[in-house]
Amino acid sequence: MESARRAAQGWASGQHPDVVLAGLVIVADTPGKTPRSLAAATRVISGGVPFTWVVPWIEELRLTGAMDWESMAREPKKVLTAIGEAVDELTSERIPQ
């Protein structure tokens, strides 16, 4: 989270003018409720980036590094779809038609 905070702060302050940032993806590192300190850090970091998406714990992703889109639970699928839409929008804005 500290690395994400520093990166967001650098981007927001204009230190990286050539970087196009769609947002920050935070992936839960364990199942269950997010500890208060991490939830607070997420809120702080989110203020410095265009979007923040939180992907819940996905056992299959941790074990294999891959996901079966068809069997994925609704919430992770919703988050990943939103990420794809944001990236598509940024890409279409930066590439002339």
Backbone hydrogen bonds in HBPLUS format (Angstrom, degrees):
<---DONOR---> <-ACCEPTOR-->    atom                        ^
c    i                          cat <-CA-CA->   ^        H-A-AA   ^      H-
h    n   atom  resd res      DA  || num        DHA   H-A  angle D-A-AA Bond
n    s   type  num  typ     dist DA aas  dist angle  dist       angle   num
A0005-ARG N   A0001-MET O   2.86 MM   4  6.10 154.9  1.92 148.1 155.2     1
A0006-ARG N   A0002-GLU O   2.97 MM   4  6.26 162.5  2.01 151.6 155.3     2
A0007-ALA N   A0003-SER O   2.95 MM   4  6.13 161.6  1.98 149.1 154.5     3
A0008-ALA N   A0004-ALA O   2.89 MM   4  6.02 164.0  1.91 151.8 156.2     4
A0009-GLN N   A0005-ARG O   2.91 MM   4  6.03 158.8  1.95 148.0 154.5     5
A0010-GLY N   A0006-ARG O   2.91 MM   4  6.09 159.0  1.96 147.2 152.9     6
A0011-TRP N   A0007-ALA O   2.93 MM   4  6.14 160.2  1.97 149.2 154.7     7
A0012-ALA N   A0008-ALA O   2.84 MM   4  5.95 170.1  1.85 153.2 156.4     8
A0013-SER N   A0009-GLN O   3.02 MM   4  6.08 142.7  2.16 141.6 150.8     9
A0015-GLN N   A0010-GLY O   2.98 MM   5  5.27 148.7  2.08 170.0 163.1    10
A0014-GLY N   A0011-TRP O   3.01 MM   3  5.30 160.9  2.05 110.3 115.9    11
A0019-VAL N   A0016-HIS O   3.08 MM   3  5.59 167.5  2.09 121.4 125.2    12
A0024-LEU N   A0051-PHE O   2.89 MM  27  6.30 154.1  1.96 145.4 150.2    13
A0053-TRP N   A0024-LEU O   2.85 MM  29  6.27 161.9  1.88 163.9 169.5    14
A0026-ILE N   A0053-TRP O   2.83 MM  27  6.19 167.6  1.84 166.4 170.7    15
A0055-VAL N   A0026-ILE O   2.75 MM  29  6.09 160.4  1.79 157.5 164.5    16
A0028-ALA N   A0055-VAL O   2.95 MM  27  6.24 167.7  1.96 174.4 176.1    17
A0038-LEU N   A0035-PRO O   3.09 MM   3  5.46 121.7  2.44 107.1 120.7    18
A0039-ALA N   A0035-PRO O   2.97 MM   4  6.26 158.5  2.02 156.8 163.9    19
A0040-ALA N   A0036-ARG O   2.83 MM   4  6.01 156.7  1.88 152.3 158.5    20
A0041-ALA N   A0037-SER O   3.02 MM   4  6.20 155.6  2.08 138.7 145.4    21
A0042-THR N   A0038-LEU O   2.90 MM   4  6.07 152.6  1.98 144.2 151.7    22
A0043-ARG N   A0039-ALA O   3.08 MM   4  6.38 154.6  2.15 145.0 150.9    23
A0044-VAL N   A0040-ALA O   3.07 MM   4  6.38 159.6  2.12 151.6 156.8    24
A0045-ILE N   A0041-ALA O   2.96 MM   4  6.13 174.4  1.96 156.7 158.1    25
A0046-SER N   A0042-THR O   2.91 MM   4  5.92 154.2  1.98 146.0 153.7    26
A0047-GLY N   A0044-VAL O   3.19 MM   3  5.59 144.6  2.32 106.0 115.2    27
A0048-GLY N   A0045-ILE O   2.95 MM   3  5.65 165.1  1.97 122.1 127.1    28
A0049-VAL N   A0046-SER O   3.44 MM   3  5.55 174.4  2.44 108.8 110.4    29
A0061-LEU N   A0058-ILE O   3.07 MM   3  5.40 120.9  2.44 105.2 119.3    30
A0062-ARG N   A0058-ILE O   3.22 MM   4  6.62 155.9  2.28 154.7 161.4    31
A0063-LEU N   A0059-GLU O   2.98 MM   4  6.25 159.5  2.02 156.8 162.9    32
A0064-THR N   A0060-GLU O   2.90 MM   4  5.86 164.5  1.92 152.2 156.2    33
A0065-GLY N   A0061-LEU O   2.75 MM   4  4.58 135.9  1.94 119.7 131.7    34
A0071-SER N   A0068-ASP O   3.06 MM   3  5.57 129.6  2.33 111.1 123.3    35
A0072-MET N   A0069-TRP O   3.38 MM   3  5.20 153.6  2.46  96.5 104.1    36
A0077-LYS N   A0073-ALA O   3.24 MM   4  6.33 159.6  2.28 151.3 157.5    37
A0078-LYS N   A0074-ARG O   2.90 MM   4  6.10 152.6  1.98 151.2 158.9    38
A0079-VAL N   A0075-GLU O   3.02 MM   4  6.32 160.0  2.07 154.9 159.7    39
A0080-LEU N   A0076-PRO O   2.90 MM   4  6.08 171.4  1.91 155.7 157.9    40
A0081-THR N   A0077-LYS O   2.91 MM   4  6.01 150.3  2.00 144.3 152.6    41
A0082-ALA N   A0078-LYS O   3.05 MM   4  6.27 155.2  2.12 143.9 150.2    42
A0083-ILE N   A0079-VAL O   3.01 MM   4  6.34 152.1  2.09 150.2 158.1    43
A0084-GLY N   A0080-LEU O   3.07 MM   4  6.28 164.1  2.09 145.6 149.4    44
A0085-GLU N   A0081-THR O   2.97 MM   4  6.23 154.5  2.03 148.9 156.0    45
A0086-ALA N   A0082-ALA O   3.01 MM   4  6.23 156.9  2.07 146.8 152.4    46
A0087-VAL N   A0083-ILE O   2.99 MM   4  6.26 162.7  2.02 156.5 161.0    47
A0088-ASP N   A0084-GLY O   2.90 MM   4  6.06 159.8  1.94 146.9 153.1    48
A0089-GLU N   A0085-GLU O   2.94 MM   4  6.11 156.2  1.99 146.0 152.3    49
A0090-LEU N   A0086-ALA O   3.01 MM   4  6.26 163.7  2.04 149.9 153.8    50
A0091-THR N   A0087-VAL O   2.89 MM   4  6.03 160.8  1.93 151.9 157.6    51
A0092-SER N   A0088-ASP O   2.93 MM   4  6.12 158.9  1.97 148.7 154.0    52
A0093-GLU N   A0089-GLU O   3.05 MM   4  6.26 143.1  2.19 143.4 153.2    53
A0094-ARG N   A0090-LEU O   3.14 MM   4  6.31 140.3  2.30 144.3 153.9    54
A0095-ILE N   A0091-THR O   3.06 MM   4  6.14 138.3  2.24 149.0 158.7    55
